[in-house]
Amino acid sequence: MGDKRSGRKTAKSASTTTDSLPSFLTAADLDALQAGRHGDAFSVLGPHKSGNRRWITTFQPGATGVSANVAGKQTPLARLAGDVFAAPVPGKAYTLTATFADGGTHTGQDPYAFGPVLSDFDKYLLGEGTHKELWRTLGAHVCVHEKTSGTHFAVWAPNAKRVSVIGDFNFWDGRRHPMRKVGETGVWEIFLPQIAEGALYQYEIVGADGGLVAKADPVGFGAQHPPEQASVVRDISGYGWKDADWMKARAARADRTAPIAIYEVHLGSWRRRWDDNGRPLSYKELAQDLVSYVKHMGFTHIELLPVSEFPFDGSWGYQPVGLYAPTIRFGPPHEFRDFVDAAHAAGLGILLDWVPGHFPTDAHGLARFDGTALYEHADPREGFHQDWNTLIYNYGRTEVKNYLVANALYWMEEYHLDGLRVDAVASMLYRDYSRDEGQWVPNKDGGRENYEAIGFLQEMNVAVYGADNSIMTVAEESTSFPGVSQPVDAGGLGFGYKWNMGWMNDTLGYMQRDPIHRQHHHDDMTFGIHYAFSENFILPISHDEVVHGKGSMLTKMPGSEAEKFANLRAYYGFMWTHPGKKLLFMGCEFAQPEEWNHNAELNWHAASLPPHAGVQHLVRDLNRLYRETPALHVNDCLPSGFAWLCNDPAQSVMGYVRYGNDDDAPVVVMCNFTPVPRDGFRVGVPGAGVWEEVLNTDAEIYGGGNRGNLGGVRSEDVACNDQAASIVVTLPPLSTVVLRRRDGH
């Protein structure tokens, strides 16, 4: 930043022979100020007493002269050395006017005339590392301080030798606005008058290692459009939420007994504006288009791939740099709130993919923030993810844990989000995750469990549910770690739900097989019931299943084109009637033929073609049936809600019953995973009467052959499958048929 605007090349070192310095200022101070290496600028800049006189000292690079204005009276300041000016000035309130060789002037209030902003209570919590509302203290806050408008900046950098705010308002010159260190908290702060919303800034840090770095604000509320790297002052106060009714009632929508069907979305590639250079939709456009579409499709929640600011589009948001900043790609913070508010008005919840498991090594991010391994472990065996070339948070450090827990609370409080889906939990739980022998550090007991990460996740869940128990937290956890969705006081991690990765892997593996071989792998479809109620599960068909050469959901299916569609429809019927909440990635609802591409929008043209539109219609009807049929959701997480009726591996047929509460009509589900029709198939049912066919994935409106049971069948007093009554049904090829006992009897 050594251009002539900063004045650096015109400055001269202070002379140690200066005899007229005030008592609080030494020649060493002058040298340090000029070099940008002074660690306590507030001790020498601004107003100070020397003897019985009040002096004002200022550092003004490139200035030819400086004067202080007190009550309309100008007092010239003398150049002490280099760009440091000082003089005795009577009075208290003053402004400074600097003149420059080109005839320009600048008048403003002196940041070094203002006292600290942080309260003693803030200092106590910061020092203790327990400030659950950390974002109200750190970061850049537009405010009025000592009757003056400006922005207060605060950042944690305990090992730094000097920290300055740099920005478009001071020529990115770190010598101009060095900050005040706040006691033993490790926090640095400064109030800059006249700095307002929209200002670009970073923190320039002289690290413990003596190096000079420019960092984005770890608690910044806004950022520039990538690849630019500055933070942006954003005033996030004063939003007029209109979702009070939603907030009061949302607890029931997150409950284990509720129908939860989640539409997972990457905002940048859902739709694009081809009339505007193919740009993604804005938050305000998504508030209309995405919200209305998801509502129409019958989902209950939208889950967003990470929107915390991230530098690299190809990471899809999973390598965040600005955990407290909604990405500017789609608009500023208030417009993100507009999107959330619109979703709530439509009766939809918003979940956010949240990434406390790792962070990127980008130079402007958290890596070696103050010249030390501050947020991460110094030892790469603990602090570096080999799979993703990212860094791992030091969960055992109180301040780092505070930073992350406060961030979870921040999204709930400031953006009214309805839950967090925590990414890559398995990588956090185990010290040897994706590591060979000798590449990891055992815990204090010699084991592989990461006690510190476990403690952090438990603390996060306790804090979030303690603040508002109407939300949900969800773990993407791919191992059999016990108690992920059990309460912390019962020894669990405290999540509300866990993704059922085992179910997903097994059942997709089965569906990808040629039907002739499925009889030998029948257990892949049935095994999940053995552990289906050990956790509160969500059945996920996520973005991870349709990228990196895995193909789309449609291309995973075997057979002819018609059979591919039939297989997929049957699978969705099985998924929506299987115990567990539901999650489907965008595009899968209309059987997009291609893999997901984050650089393009979904193939909406395909959605208009009859076979694809049929799948889309099916998913909409499955969501409606799931929502409106208590037996399909109230006992999703309880074994009392499920019973097998038949399992016939030789014919690749399975049947089961779903139960709700005592007054709810039970539902019988029959799946035929072969291309052979099963006519006259007898199956026992729990109760006599008429069993209505409420959904058949082979229906013509879904693109099927319209084979079925003519609306329903009446039971017979013929015992079968340990039931006193039974029905005889037609099972179309590659289909799922759902029958519900009429009127509950």
Phi, psi and omega in degrees: 000030187270032179282173188291342178295326182284341181080005187295322186284346179269348186283149176240153179293145178292147181269134178284000180267001181300124185260346189253024181288144173295164189295334184274359188234132179241167176299326178295323176298317181298316178299316183293320178298315182296324182276353183071034183235013182281124183274354182214065186297330181294342179283347183231336179266157181085199182278131176214153176269139171225111188069230179255017181242151179259119182258153170239128178239137179217151177248116187228083181303132176083355183284142173270342178192156180220139175226153177254134179254114178239114179052041176084358181256127180270130176239113179296142174259143181273144174283115180282313178186145180056237182249022178261126181238145179202157175189155171291130181226123179284160177087173185250297183288131181207161168237160179245138175240122178251137176249154186230164187298332180278005179091355179284157177226158174220127179241134179192170177281155185271116179303334185275004174267354184260144177282177180297154177261322185294135180280166177297326179292319175302314180300320180297311181293321178296317180295327180277340183074035183230028183276095185291341175250053186303325183293342178280349183248310180270168181097197181247118185240118171291128186200175171248120181234126182051048177065021182232135178278141179177203180229132176264128180248137177211138183212145178270118178207070192296335184257005180288148175272333175202140175230134178231152167273128174239151182186186179290350180269351180221030176060023179056036183256108185292350178281341191281323185227061173295148189263169178264132175277133188263092176053225181259017183283339187082004181262144175244142181217159172199145172255123179251108179296149175075353177279129189230185177311134175097350180294140176271140181203161167215175172253124174264126189236127166270108189283173177300334179271003180085353180285158181247123181225155174246125187237143169291159183285120179299335180243027178289143181268353180206163181211162174290165173294126173302146012274003175296153195237001183282153168279163181232131176295121178232127175272105184263009179277163167080019179282140181264081180297144179239020189251029184302318181296318177299312185298324180289329188257357192286343181303320181295333183281345179258357185290154179299336180273356185273153170285119181237113179231114192253133175257112183273131190226136165259110190299328185288345185230012177291301172223159177228158179262095183284347172278000180222057175061025175070026181288155174293163175290149176280168176303319182292323176290321177297327178300333177265302191286308182292314182299315181293324179293314182295321176299313180300322182283351173087008175289160180257337183219153170248128174252125183264126165304156195310135175245002170298137191307136183218146186278331191246117182303323184292350176275352181061014181101355185276005172233074187281147173251325182247085185297337183257008184240115170299135186303138180286351182308328185243002178137172181283172187305316182297329179286330171296321176296323176303319179296313180297316181299318180295320178298315180296321178298331179272002180082023181247139173271158178239123174250147180242129169292125186239136190238081173267007186274339182189166176212155188284166182269007182311138188299331182270004181266211187277347186300128180040057192299316181247029182087003177227168172285086188274304180274335184253169171285143177289325181280118181298341177292340176248335192248007182224128176272115180292326183295322189245001184053045181234171182258154184249131178300147174272088186293343179278350179272124187304316183292326179291317177299318176301316180303317183283316179298317178298326179294320176300316180294325181302313182294326177291314186284309189276334184238007175053031177293151187263358177170168178235132169258115187271122186281146167053045181298322181301323180292339179274328189284335187238129180290337181260017182304119177055036180232144176276168178304134180088353180258009180218160183252119179297161175286180186297342179260007179085005183262183185263346182291139179267093184301322183293318178294320177300315178298320178297313181298321177295316180296321179298312181295321177298317181293315184291311179291331176293326179285325182196104184278009178270359180265181174224143169245144186229134180257127166273095187229119192259006180247187180260030177306130188283146169071029181300319181253026174260154182299150180297321182289353174256010178093004181271180177277341174092007177289155174283322183217163176225137173294135179267082183290328179295314177302314182299311182297315182295311187288323176294324176299319178295313185294333181282349180279149171300134182307333181294337181262352186295331181301334181274356182230027183304326182298336179298332180269337186256338186298328183302334180293335181298332181235011187299338185245013176283339176222169170273100193264147164247132178272112188254124162249092192257180178303330182296342183270356184229033178221174172057043176082004180280348181080170176279171176300323181292316184286347174290333188283142181275168171098190177293174180301315180297322180290325176302312180296319180296317177301315183294319178297318179297320180295315178298322176298319176297315183297314184288343179255356178278146177304138180124148175289169190241146172217131181225132179283147181306144182091328179291337182289341174239022175057053177308132184286335183258162167301156175291136177236115184292345181267003181220164177278169175299159181278078183291338175298318179299324182299339181274350181278144189309311182297322180288318177298327177296316177297318178300317177298320179299312181299321177298316180291324176298317177298318179297313180298317180298316181293319190271354184246101183306324182299339181269356181218332189293331179246034177306328187250014182233139180296339180292348182269004186215143170208140175286143171253314179206149173222117184233083182303323184299328179257002183054044178244140174219149178220143180209164180240141175248134181244142171257222174281176187302326183272358184269137178293131176289160182235133176254134181239131178235128181241133175238108185258032172236160177278016181255126177292145177246092179272147176065035182275121181266136178216139177290148180227151182276073176131145180276159177129196181268132177249110182283139173277101186268346175198138178219116185291351177267008180299149182299323182295342177263358181100011183267188183272359175066034175264137182184215192238025173054038175093343179160172179221153177260138181289159176239154180278059179239118182293140180196141177054042179063020175245147182287330180244161179210165176231158176246122187234159170261125177251106179298159178297141176047066186212160168237129180242132182243127181235140181234135179293128187294132174054024176074010178209000000 
